[in-house]
Each structure stands twice: as structure tokens, then as C-alpha cells.
Amino acid sequence: RLAIVDAPLYGYIMQPQSITRSDFSEKKVLSYVAGIESVSEYFSQRGGVPRAALKRCGIASGMMLGKVWHSRAAVPELRSLALREFWRLVRERKILLRDVPCKNLLRVLIMGLVV
């Protein structure tokens, strides 16, 4: 069934200080990392991380790298922190490289050369 309603049913307010609109910082990098580790730990305690959760963690790490890449405040120290944490998550198998979007893997390589 389909119904057409002539009423606004959804509202959205854009806040300048929101996480999606403000510059990236060390705190935000560590928040992404903490989220990925939290998901991994949750499933590890329950017998193993499902493929879907690994994929989401890979996407989240890619988002973190993309945010650092585009951030006006991404000083070399911030990029270095993001890269260090990214590779640590890969080494600890909390993310798989195959789950990180390709454009973000390219950014990892470029950031690694620049930092």
C-alpha cells in the first residue's frame, strides 16, 4: 500500500558543533578506535566476530581515515595517530583490509608517505 501525506514528518537541525560538521581531532580519532574495539570485544566474548561486524568495523576505520584526510585541522601528528591506530587495528585483526573502502586504503598509503 502507498499513502501520500501532505505533512512534514521529519525534521533535521544542523548543528555547527556536531561531530559531522566540526574539525577532526585526536579525541574523534580515538572515539572511532574505541567504537571499533568495543564491537570487536563484544563479539569476541561471545565466540567470535561475525563477518558483518568485521565489515562494519572496516567501514568505520575507512570513515575515520577519510575524516582525517579531509580535515582542515589534520596536522601531521593527527594523521600519524590515525595511521598508527589504523595499522594497530589491522595487526590485532579488529579490521580486515579487504573491508576498508579502496579510496581510504589509497589515503592510508599517501598519508604514510607524507607523514
N, C-alpha and C positions, 0 to 999 in steps of 0.2 A: 504494500500500500504506500501511497505517496500523499502527503498533505502539504499544502503551501500555507504558511502563516505569515501574515503581514505585521510582524512584530520583531524587534531586535531581541534575540535570545542569548546573545553572547557579547560581553564587553571585555576590553583589554586595555590596561593602562600601562604605558611605557614609562618606567622609572629610570632616570639618568644614572642612578647609583646601583642599578641591578647588576647581577653577575654577568649578564649577557651584553651589557652596554658599557661597563666600566673597563678601564685598562686591566690587563692581566698582571698578576703579582705573584710573589713567592707563595703567599697564602693560598691562592687559587690553584697553583700547580700542585701543592701538597694536598689540597682538598680533592682534586681529581685522583691523585695517587691513593689517598685514603679510601675513597669510594671503590676503586678497583680492588684494593687489598681486602676491603670489607666483604665484597661479593665473593672473592676467591676464598677467604677464610670461612665464610658462612657455608659454602658448598663443600669445602674440604672436610669440615667437621661432620658432614652428612654423607660421606662416602665418595666424594669426587665432584669435580666441577663439570656440569653438563656443557655440551658443545655450544648451546645457545648462550650461556652465561659467558663463556670464553670469547665468543664473538662480540658480545656487548662490551666486554672489557677492552677488547681490541679497538672497537669503535670509539670508546671513551678516551683511550690513550691517544688515538688519532685526533680527536677533538681538542684535547689538551695541547698537542703539538701545533695544531692549526691556530689555536688562540694565541699561543706564544709567538708563532710566526707572524701573525698579523698585528700583534700588539704594538702600539706606539711606545710603550714603556719597556719593551723587551731588550733590556741591556744584556751584554754578553753573559753576566752572571745568571740572569734568569733563564736564558737559553741553555746555558751549561747545566743548570739544575734540572730543567725539563729533560734534557738528553740523558743525564745521569740516571734520573728516576725511570725514564722510559727503558733504558737498557737493563736496569736492575729488575724491573718487572718482567722483561723478556727472559733474563737469566733464571729468575725464580719461577718461570713458567706460569705467571699470573696473566700474561697475554701471549698470544702467538702472532708472529709476524704476518702470517697469512690472513689474519683477521683485521690488520690495520689497513685502512684505505691506502691505495697506492700513492696518491698525491702526498699523503702525510709521510710515507716512507721516504719519498724523494726529499721532503723537507728535512727529515732526520739526517740524511746524507749531506745536504747542503749546509745545515746548521752545524754539523760536525766539522765540516771543512772551514767554516767561518769562525767558529768559537775558538 
